[in-house]
Amino acid sequence: MLFVTIQELEAAINYWRSQSPSEGDELRLCPEAAALAKPYALMIVQGAQRVPVDVLDELARSAIQRFQKIT
């Protein structure tokens, strides 16, 4: 089972935000950053340092995998 760390999630969120900055009056995140923000917030609340990749939804899993290939 593969895991993603909270540091990797944070770096991926920052990467996607740099690729597609927030939009609109509400500063809406791009779909990739928004999908990664949910598990990131849960990890903070739970005090977790890593999460299994297979518990991420399809968009979050795709965003983290694409980020990992790029970096």
Backbone as JSON, one array per atom type, in Angstrom:
{
  "sequence": "MLFVTIQELEAAINYWRSQSPSEGDELRLCPEAAALAKPYALMIVQGAQRVPVDVLDELARSAIQRFQKIT",
  "N": [[0.84, -1.18, 0.0], [0.57, 2.17, -0.88], [1.54, 5.34, 0.41], [0.83, 8.81, 1.03], [2.39, 11.69, 2.2], [1.73, 14.33, 4.58], [3.29, 16.52, 4.02], [3.84, 16.13, 1.31], [1.27, 16.42, 0.26], [0.78, 19.11, 0.91], [2.78, 20.36, -0.64], [1.92, 19.6, -3.19], [-0.59, 20.86, -3.32], [0.26, 23.54, -3.25], [1.73, 23.57, -5.64], [-0.3, 23.09, -7.59], [-1.85, 25.34, -7.11], [-0.1, 27.31, -7.95], [-0.02, 26.76, -10.64], [-2.61, 27.21, -11.46], [-4.04, 29.8, -10.37], [-6.19, 30.96, -7.65], [-9.66, 31.75, -8.21], [-12.24, 34.18, -8.95], [-14.48, 36.13, -6.81], [-14.71, 34.76, -4.46], [-12.33, 33.48, -4.31], [-11.87, 30.84, -5.35], [-10.46, 27.63, -5.36], [-8.5, 25.8, -7.8], [-9.66, 22.74, -9.4], [-7.89, 20.56, -8.82], [-6.31, 21.42, -6.6], [-8.36, 21.9, -4.78], [-9.41, 19.32, -4.46], [-7.28, 18.06, -3.19], [-7.1, 19.55, -0.89], [-9.09, 18.74, 0.86], [-8.42, 16.07, 1.97], [-6.03, 16.93, 3.13], [-6.83, 18.81, 5.08], [-8.29, 17.09, 6.76], [-6.23, 15.44, 7.65], [-4.75, 17.23, 9.17], [-6.57, 17.87, 11.23], [-6.87, 15.32, 12.37], [-4.32, 14.81, 13.15], [-2.64, 13.31, 11.61], [0.18, 12.0, 9.8], [0.52, 10.79, 7.39], [-1.33, 9.34, 4.67], [-3.11, 6.62, 3.2], [-2.88, 6.21, -0.3], [-4.97, 5.02, -1.66], [-7.3, 5.77, -0.34], [-7.94, 8.25, -1.16], [-10.08, 10.31, -3.17], [-10.94, 9.98, -6.68], [-10.17, 12.29, -8.2], [-8.39, 13.61, -6.43], [-6.44, 11.62, -6.12], [-5.5, 11.43, -8.75], [-4.49, 14.05, -9.06], [-2.39, 14.12, -7.14], [-0.76, 12.07, -8.09], [-0.07, 13.01, -10.65], [1.32, 15.32, -9.89], [3.49, 14.1, -8.52], [4.78, 12.82, -10.65], [5.65, 14.99, -12.13], [7.42, 16.29, -10.44]],
  "CA": [[0.0, 0.0, 0.0], [1.33, 3.41, -0.99], [1.09, 6.44, 1.26], [1.24, 10.17, 0.71], [2.6, 12.42, 3.45], [1.1, 15.65, 4.67], [4.19, 17.45, 3.34], [3.62, 15.97, -0.13], [-0.02, 17.04, -0.05], [0.95, 20.56, 0.95], [3.56, 20.76, -1.82], [1.07, 19.42, -4.37], [-1.58, 21.94, -3.3], [0.96, 24.76, -3.65], [2.05, 23.44, -7.06], [-1.51, 23.29, -8.39], [-2.25, 26.74, -6.95], [0.78, 28.13, -8.8], [-0.38, 26.49, -12.03], [-3.95, 27.75, -11.7], [-4.37, 30.59, -9.18], [-7.58, 31.06, -7.2], [-10.5, 32.55, -9.11], [-13.49, 34.74, -8.48], [-14.52, 36.9, -5.58], [-14.56, 33.83, -3.32], [-10.99, 32.89, -4.44], [-12.09, 29.41, -5.53], [-9.29, 26.84, -5.77], [-8.65, 24.95, -8.98], [-10.17, 21.43, -9.0], [-6.84, 19.71, -8.24], [-5.98, 21.91, -5.26], [-9.54, 21.7, -3.93], [-9.51, 17.89, -4.15], [-6.21, 17.73, -2.24], [-7.3, 20.3, 0.35], [-9.97, 17.99, 1.76], [-7.66, 15.13, 2.81], [-5.04, 17.7, 3.87], [-7.5, 19.34, 6.27], [-8.59, 15.96, 7.64], [-4.98, 15.0, 8.27], [-4.41, 18.22, 10.2], [-7.5, 17.68, 12.35], [-6.61, 14.02, 12.99], [-2.92, 14.72, 13.55], [-2.01, 12.25, 10.8], [1.35, 12.4, 9.02], [0.42, 10.21, 6.06], [-2.62, 8.73, 4.36], [-3.02, 5.71, 2.06], [-3.32, 6.8, -1.56], [-6.23, 4.42, -2.11], [-8.47, 6.37, 0.32], [-8.21, 9.52, -1.83], [-11.02, 10.18, -4.28], [-10.28, 9.86, -7.99], [-9.53, 13.55, -8.59], [-7.25, 13.84, -5.54], [-5.42, 10.63, -6.46], [-4.94, 11.85, -10.03], [-3.71, 15.28, -8.85], [-1.14, 13.82, -6.43], [0.08, 11.26, -8.98], [0.48, 13.9, -11.68], [2.32, 16.14, -9.21], [4.66, 13.28, -8.26], [5.47, 12.58, -11.93], [6.26, 16.24, -12.57], [8.51, 16.69, -9.55]],
  "C": [[0.89, 1.24, 0.0], [0.7, 4.5, -0.14], [1.54, 7.77, 0.68], [1.33, 10.92, 2.03], [1.9, 13.77, 3.41], [1.97, 16.7, 3.97], [4.02, 17.36, 1.82], [2.3, 16.61, -0.55], [0.1, 18.56, -0.07], [1.72, 21.06, -0.27], [2.73, 20.64, -3.09], [0.01, 20.52, -4.45], [-0.92, 23.24, -3.77], [1.33, 24.74, -5.13], [0.82, 23.74, -7.91], [-2.02, 24.73, -8.27], [-1.38, 27.65, -7.81], [0.46, 27.94, -10.27], [-1.71, 27.12, -12.41], [-4.39, 28.52, -10.45], [-5.87, 30.63, -8.88], [-8.36, 32.04, -8.07], [-11.7, 33.13, -8.38], [-13.37, 35.52, -7.2], [-14.29, 36.03, -4.36], [-13.19, 33.14, -3.33], [-11.06, 31.35, -4.46], [-10.81, 28.73, -6.03], [-9.56, 26.08, -7.06], [-9.09, 23.55, -8.52], [-9.13, 20.53, -8.32], [-6.52, 20.12, -6.81], [-7.15, 21.69, -4.3], [-9.67, 20.23, -3.52], [-8.47, 17.48, -3.12], [-6.4, 18.43, -0.89], [-8.15, 19.54, 1.35], [-9.19, 16.98, 2.6], [-6.58, 15.83, 3.64], [-5.64, 18.23, 5.17], [-7.82, 18.23, 7.26], [-7.34, 15.47, 8.36], [-4.56, 15.96, 9.38], [-5.27, 18.0, 11.44], [-7.19, 16.4, 13.11], [-5.18, 13.87, 13.5], [-2.16, 13.64, 12.8], [-0.83, 12.82, 10.01], [1.34, 11.83, 7.61], [-0.95, 9.53, 5.92], [-2.42, 7.76, 3.19], [-3.58, 6.37, 0.8], [-4.68, 6.27, -1.97], [-7.46, 4.95, -1.38], [-8.82, 7.73, -0.3], [-9.24, 9.3, -2.93], [-10.26, 10.25, -5.6], [-9.55, 11.14, -8.4], [-8.3, 13.84, -7.73], [-6.11, 12.88, -5.87], [-4.72, 11.0, -7.77], [-4.04, 13.08, -9.85], [-2.38, 14.99, -8.15], [-0.21, 13.0, -7.32], [0.69, 12.1, -10.09], [1.54, 14.8, -11.1], [3.61, 15.35, -8.98], [5.45, 12.98, -9.53], [6.22, 13.81, -12.39], [7.48, 16.6, -11.74], [9.5, 15.59, -9.33]]
}
